[in-house]
Structures are given as C-alpha cells and as structure tokens.
Amino acid sequence: MSSDHVDVDWDHARATNRANWDDRVPIHEGAYAIDALADTDHRSDVVREDLPALTPWLPNGSLDGLDVCHLQCHIGTDTVSLAREGARLTGVDFSPAALASASGLASRLGLDVAWVETDVLDARAAVTGDFDVVYTSIGTICWLPDLDRWAAQVAGLLRPGGVFFIRDGHPALYALDEDADELVTRYRYFPDGTAQQWDDAGTYAGDGTVANTRTFEWPHPLSEIVNALLGAGLRLRRLDEGRTLPWRFSPRMVETGTGSWAWPEHDRDRIPTTYTIVATRD
Ligand SMILES: C[S@@+](CC[C@H](N)C(=O)[O-])C[C@H]1O[C@@H](n2cnc3c(N)ncnc32)[C@H](O)[C@@H]1O
C-alpha cells in the first residue's frame, strides 16, 4: 500500500526507514546467498555485474590496493566481494543490525573491513580518510530526500582522481505499475520534495515479514541524479542503461540468469530497468 505527496520531516523519515531496514536484516541473512561467499572466488551477483563497468576506470584496471568506500552497504555481501578484489573497504550504513551482520560476515571470511554507522547524508563527516573509489549499488538513493547533499558526500569522500560508481533501478522503471499486465505508469517520475509512503510487511528477498512496515522513498529522475553529481564538481564519464535487474520488480518479470530478472522479451527494449553512472573527481 502506498500514499504519495507525503510531507515528512527527514529525522522522522530516517528513523522510520531505519527501523524497517533493521527488521529486514534477519530475513535477508536467510535469503541472500551468503554461504556461497565461503568460496574465495565467489562474488555477489551485484558486484559480479558491476566490476566490468567499473574496473576500466581504475588505475591498472583493478581494485587491487585501492581504498574503497561502499555507501549503503547493507549486510555486506557486496562489500566483502569488493574486498576480495584486493581493495581496502569501508562499509557505510545507518542500520546497526545490517552493520553487525556485515561485520560478522567479514570476520568469518577473514576480511578486514571498517564499518561506519551513519546516515549517508552525513557520511563525509562520519568516515575517516578519503578514497580512490566510492561505490553504491542497487536500492540506494530512492531512500534519500536530498541528492545535492548526497552528491556532496560522494565528492567529499573522493581523492582527486577518484572514481564514483553507481548502478541502480532506473527512475522510469520506478514509475511503472508493478502489478499491471503491461507497461503502464502508476507512480510519478518527477519530484516535488515530498515522499512516497509505503506500508509493506514484506521485503524483496525472502518470505519473512517485518514489524516496522512503514517506509518513505523519494523519486529522483535521471536528470536530477546527473545534475547533483555535476553540481558537486564531479565529471561524468559514462552513463549506461540496462535491461535486467537483480530483483523481481514485478511478478511479470522473468529470470534471465542467476539473480537477474527482466521484462518478457516483447517488452524488454521498451524501457530501461537500470542506469549506471561513472563519474570522477578532478
Ligand atoms: C537495498 S540495500 C542496498 C544494498 C545492496 N545492493 C544490498 O542489497 O546488499 C539499502 C541499504 O541502504 C541503507 N540505508 C537506507 N537509507 C539510508 C541512509 N539514509 N543512510 C545510510 N544507509 C541507508 C539500508 O540500511 C540498507 O542497508
């Protein structure tokens, strides 16, 4: 269930979202393919897909030896996958439950990762040091009301010459009706500063239910995302749009590979499912 155009104070929205994300952790611990990470060659599906888009922009084409800050790291499956590429990782999230889970995972795998509990909109002040790469992927900025403030954190965390990478659900996808029999819009594409409020006991992975069902999200068109990064002084290097997604946005989506879903073939070229941006700091 959702209601739109909700005028909500950020402190209240953030606390509400955090309670919901804390509740999702035990469900996701059972649903994410965590055991597979015991194999040192294994990478999460998200990181496996992101690496070929990211590494061409890195010195020597590799994460090896680089300092990487992973924003909104959740339970750490992507974070440890990046660490396995030889990078020194700092994982950032506002959910203490997610960070406890992520930290436990890294310890079990023998990986040394720094974890920082903070609102990502305050990340620059909360995180020590600066970074060759700032990475964030899949299910991130829809939780944030203010992309200018977000982009300022990203730029502030990067060293000169550093690389920012994001892949996420495409804002045009988020405007679609997930329950419809065809591609029709249901939600607004353009922002007006107000939130979309959701009440949902489920989550995108696993069958469990959460006690704190309410969340707040904000729509961000592609232009707003790009302009926020440009406004923070970053240089846009690459913008791509994809046809697959690492979660099942709609029951109509079909599985196209491990951890990968897409619209049925006749709809696949009609609308993007993801965007990927690479930007650098001069
Ligand atoms: C869908 S997960 C993203 C990660 C990753 N793709 C994954 O599935 O592991 C979203 C994460 O964003 C975090 N989050 C949401 N709002 C945040 C905020 N304002 N500051 C920091 N973290 C936030 C949540 O706690 C959650 O761990």
The ligand as an ORCA input file, in Angstrom:
! r2SCAN-3c Opt
* xyz 0 1
  C      18.849     -2.339     -0.772
  S      20.120     -2.090      0.414
  C      21.454     -1.685     -0.651
  C      22.418     -2.578     -0.875
  C      22.864     -3.707     -1.607
  N      22.574     -3.630     -3.006
  C      22.374     -4.982     -1.000
  O      21.338     -5.481     -1.454
  O      23.035     -5.500     -0.102
  C      19.768     -0.487      1.045
  C      20.611     -0.109      2.270
  O      20.534      1.311      2.437
  C      20.562      1.580      3.819
  N      20.061      2.946      4.000
  C      18.828      3.432      3.685
  N      18.781      4.750      3.968
  C      19.999      5.102      4.458
  C      20.552      6.310      4.939
  N      19.851      7.441      4.965
  N      21.842      6.312      5.345
  C      22.578      5.178      5.335
  N      22.102      3.982      4.912
  C      20.814      3.952      4.464
  C      19.729      0.475      4.442
  O      20.001      0.286      5.807
  C      20.126     -0.724      3.580
  O      21.143     -1.440      4.202
*
